[in-house]
């Protein structure tokens, strides 16, 4: 758990990893369709409720159905919100993605927020650099040879706020981890240098 000094080498090229807009729209559509389907189901059951006293209504049963529909409607709203956020990401008008430079990392994710991290404040560690306890909790990659880890894996990139940059890279970009590792290798090596 060492921290690394800021990189002063401005000759390193910046690397831009774009967000896969197609994946974002696909995820948005899936979440939105699920939310709309659940909302339609809730609306169907709620529309048949008779909450006023009458000879044909058992109000206790109607109130029970209404109480059961409240959590489902909340879940429906959450799914719709999540879906619309992903759709907005897919159609975001500006450039979205991850920008790695010698000075640091800029994460631009549109509706999911933007963050900037200085290279000196970000820890970059491969599984072979973790303690035995951390390696035991990690996946099988900790047992790969060091050279193979460096060549094929994106290391843990841990900023001060503890965000999961490695997972975000793979989730939003839709690229293979080995491709990301090859593209980011020069900059991450410079960040790791003492």
KEZA-737739 format. One line per field, with one value per residue (C-alpha): x, y, z. Coordinates in steps of 0.001 Angstrom, whole numbers, m for minus. Example, Ala and Ser with C-alpha at 12.3 -4.5 7.8 and 13.67 -1.06 7.14 Angstrom:
BEGIN
x	12300,13670;
y	m4500,m1060;
z	7800,7140;
This chain:
BEGIN
x	0,2443,1537,3268,4711,3244,4561,6525,7045,4865,6096,3664,657,m2781,m5031,m8766,m10978,m14470,m17731,m19502,m22634,m24234,m23838,m25180,m28286,m28789,m28558,m30847,m33430,m33316,m33771,m36468,m38444,m38283,m39445,m42264,m43405,m43543,m45302,m47897,m48486,m48942,m51307,m53350,m53917,m54481,m57046,m59369,m59336,m62570,m61610,m65072,m67668,m69994,m71883,m69412,m66160,m64265,m62263,m59868,m58711,m58423,m56351,m54110,m53521,m52791,m50240,m48590,m48398,m46560,m43165,m43599,m44264,m41128,m39082,m40628,m39570,m36031,m35766,m37078,m34644,m31736,m32780,m33199,m29745,m28172,m30130,m28943,m25355,m25741,m27038,m24844,m23882,m20273,m17279,m17585,m15002,m11761,m8765,m5416,m2552,826,m769,m3718,m7072,m10238,m13450,m16276,m19451,m22169,m25199,m23130,m20802,m17284,m14201,m10561,m7699,m4067,m1554,222,m2940,m3873,m2542,m1923,m1416,m1383,m2554,1056,1711,m1093,m610,m1410,m4748,m5790,m4634,m6613,m9774,m9091,m9719,m7528,m5554,m3388,m1807,m754,2923,3868,4702,1337,m497,1236,591,m3047,m4634,m5715,m4345,m6372,m6541,m7526,m8138,m8533,m12337,m12038,m13906,m13623,m11880,m10885,m14455,m15836,m13380,m14601,m18281,m18515,m16036,m17059,m13481,m11531,m9288,m6184,m6889,m7261,m4072,m2088,m3372,m2858,461,2797,871,195,3863,4840,2368,3829,7468,9040;
y	0,2592,5875,6947,10325,12442,11641,14480,12860,14881,12839,10051,10137,10508,7487,7890,4881,5762,4581,2059,3991,907,m1033,1917,2161,m1624,m1598,1402,m346,m3496,m1585,655,m2266,m4061,m917,m275,m3897,m3781,m388,m1780,m4753,m2444,m202,m3238,m4399,m922,m29,m2824,m1774,m550,1394,2875,861,m1105,m4381,m5949,m4898,m6548,m3495,m5455,m7460,m4297,m2573,m5647,m5559,m1827,m2393,m5136,m2818,m6,m1801,m2982,566,1770,m971,38,3671,2607,449,3282,5766,3407,2712,6383,7123,4479,5775,9305,8027,6421,9655,12081,14969,15371,13051,10458,8009,7666,9908,8693,11206,11538,13897,11726,10288,12046,10024,11565,9525,12045,11413,9143,12034,13211,12807,13825,12100,13206,10467,10970,10196,6993,3584,1084,m2533,m5885,m9012,m10174,m6980,m7646,m9127,m12796,m11938,m9718,m12282,m15020,m12889,m12024,m14227,m16791,m14070,m13674,m17039,m16103,m15330,m11669,m11143,m12526,m10332,m7214,m8201,m9232,m7646,m4127,m3536,m2292,1488,2879,6633,8341,7986,4208,4122,877,2299,m1127,m2411,850,649,m2779,m2062,1165,536,m3009,m3842,m6964,m6662,m7643,m4834,m2314,m3595,m3167,371,1541,m172,2811,5259,2870,1828,5488,5985,2957,4032,5226;
z	0,m1105,m2672,m5823,m6646,m9401,m12861,m14431,m17846,m20220,m23219,m22365,m24664,m23171,m23554,m24029,m23331,m24601,m23105,m25317,m26218,m27779,m24530,m22548,m24732,m24579,m20784,m20645,m22792,m20670,m17399,m18896,m20348,m16992,m15197,m17663,m17487,m13716,m13798,m16190,m13905,m10918,m12904,m13974,m10405,m8980,m11660,m10477,m6824,m5272,m2176,m1555,357,m1885,m1964,m4450,m2796,m19,939,3135,126,m1957,718,957,m2803,m2582,193,m1885,m4904,m3064,m2924,m6509,m7671,m5853,m7538,m10855,m10349,m9414,m12544,m14720,m13149,m13695,m17279,m18128,m16688,m18943,m21941,m21156,m21009,m24418,m25926,m23971,m26280,m25183,m25150,m22383,m21135,m19205,m19971,m18641,m18788,m17130,m14612,m13683,m14561,m15650,m15523,m17556,m17329,m18150,m15916,m13658,m12787,m13483,m11334,m11644,m9815,m9672,m10496,m7178,m5224,m7051,m5998,m8793,m7705,m9431,m7581,m7040,m5046,m2569,875,1424,3063,156,m2397,m636,m954,m4584,m7593,m9296,m11113,m8004,m8850,m12400,m13036,m12561,m16245,m17308,m14809,m16131,m19755,m19488,m16413,m15596,m12097,m9166,m9594,m6211,m5887,m2489,m2560,m3068,m6401,m8374,m11455,m12816,m12708,m14107,m17015,m18017,m17305,m19276,m22102,m23005,m24005,m23174,m20144,m22139,m24641,m21823,m20171,m23395,m24003,m20414,m19736,m20444,m18289,m15429,m15421,m15139,m12293,m10477,m10913,m7629;
